[in-house]
Amino acid sequence: MLLSARNNQFLFNFPRTFIPKHIADKYRPYLNKMPGNMITEPIDYLNYGIQSLNLPGPTYDPVTQTDFPGNVRKFRSSLPLSTTDEPMEMTVTMQAFDGYVNYWMAREVFQYYYVQDGKVPYVPEGVGIQVMDSEGIIFVTCKMHRMLYQGLSALDLNFSSNTVEFQTFDMTFVYNDLEIVVDLDG
């Protein structure tokens, strides 16, 4: 019998160098004073909140040609796949923690990569998704190269809801190259 795919059979973490040192140093004392907290490093705190990610599949717009007497034909483009309309973006959905601390951390990291005069525009290499089978064997690795931190979703706060509930926010990234490595030998 063939097993159905499970949505949680993947590994994804931001690289250890994703949060710049000055931002990590700012949040570390707060994390260390939280009662019962076992997470003391800001990158671990951010990675712990990862809930899901969305990696769009390849697509292209067919080229159309109209001939006499008005018949429309569609063709595959002659351009290489890397120049087609494949959306080269990834959305990471994060769980919002108490006080939205990880949201504010993600916001400061966004500002670092966007505002700091272009010195380090790309997220450090090492961002990738590893997909596993039911035995926990990694057989596909997707690596994103030259990735930009594109956006952070809005923070919705309101006084009409005072209950603790599961809330999320999205971090959006675009990348220039996607390397897919399939290792079926395990």
Secondary structure, 3 states (H helix, E strand, C coil): CCCCCCCCCEEECCCCCCCCHHHHHHHHHHHHHCCCCCCCCHHHHHHHCEEEEECCCCCCCCEEEEECCCEEEEECCCCCHHHCCCCCEEEEEEECCHHHHHHHHHHHHHHHHHHCCCCCCCCCCCCEEEEECCCCCEEEEEEEEEEEEEEECCCCCCCCCCCCCCCEEEEEEEEEEEEEEECCCC
